[in-house]
Amino acid sequence: MSSIRVSVETQYVEEQSQVDHRRFVYTYTILIENQGDNAAQLISRHWIITDANEEVQEVIGQGVVGEQPYLKPGESYRYTSGVVLNTPTGMMRGSYTLRCDDGIEFKADIPAFSLVVPKALH
């Protein structure tokens, strides 16, 4: 199996957010690193997005940002996407499904990360 490491950076997008309309926009940049000995292709994603009111959105789809990157050992792939919440804080977690050259599929966990408006937490 491949060893896939996933790391995340988030950013609140104030200019696209509308606090008075309960619209809080965030971007997240994901770095996917193949630290294993086998190549693997990212096939699909599964996100669980939870806002501060415990409202949950689930997103399941093919690839990421319209691509299904193929990562050889030692290679990485970075992309940025976004999410809109109804609350100033929330969290996301999930997994990617990847496929090795021999056809075996496996999941790589996306660690939970927070979405927080600056100064929202004291």
N, C-alpha and C positions, 0 to 999 in steps of 0.2 A: 504494500500500500504506500501511497504517497503521504508525506507529512506536510500538511498545509497549515500555515500560520496566517491568521487574520487579525489585523489591527485597524483601529478606527480613530478618526479625528472628526470632531463636530464643530459646527459654527452656527450661531443664531444669525438670521438674515433680517436685520431690523428694517431695512428699506422695503422689503416685500411683506412684512408683517403688518397686521392691522389689529392692534390691541383692543380697540373699541368694538371690533367685530369678532373678537375671540379667534383670531387667525395668527398663529405663531409659526413662522417658516424657519426651517433648519436645513442646512446641508450637512452631508456626512461624506467623508473621503475614506475609502476602504483600500487597504493594501493587502493583497493576497500573495503570499510567498510560498513557493514550493521548496520545502526544505528536505524533501525525501529523495529517493533514488529513482523514482519512476515519474514519467510525464503523466499529466492528467488534464482533462478538459472540463471546465466549469459548464455544467449542463443547465442547472436551474437554481433558483433561490427561493427561500421561504422566510418571510419576515413576520415577527409578532411585534406590533407597535402598541404601546399602552400609554394613555395620557394620565394626567393627575387625577382624573375622575374614574380611573379604572376602566375606561372605555377602550376596547381592544379592536385593532384593525389587523387582519391577516392578509398578507400579500404573497401570492405564489405565482411564479412565472418563469419563463425560459430565460436563461442567461442573465446578464446585467447590462444595463444601458444599451440594449440592442446587440450585445456581443456575447460570444461563448468562448472566452479566451482559453488557449492551449498553453499550458505552462510546463516547460521542460525542467528537469532538476536545476535548482539554483535561480530560476527565473521568477519574476514577480509581475503583478498587474495592479495598476492603481486606477480607480475611477471615483467620480464624485456624482452623487445623486441628492435628492432632497425629499423632505416630508413636511406636511402641514399638520399641526396639532390645534385642538381647540383650547388647550391650556398652556400656561407658560413653562411647564415642565412635563417631562415624560421619559419613556425609555424604549429602546429597541433591542431586540435580540433575534437570533435566527440561525439559519444554516444554509450552506451551499451543497448541492449534490454535484459530485465530480465523477468522471469516468476515466479509468486508466486505459492504456492502449489494448490491454487484454480483455476489455469489455466489463471489467468489474467496476461497479459503482460504489461510492462511499460518501459519507457526509462529513463536512468540515463545519464545526460550530463557529458561529459568529458570537463573540462574547457580548453580554449585555452592556449597553452604554447609555448614558444619560443625555437627555436633551434639555438644556436649561437656559432660560433667558438670563443674561448677565445681571447680577444683583437680585435675582429672584429668590435665592436661598441665602440665608444669613449665617 
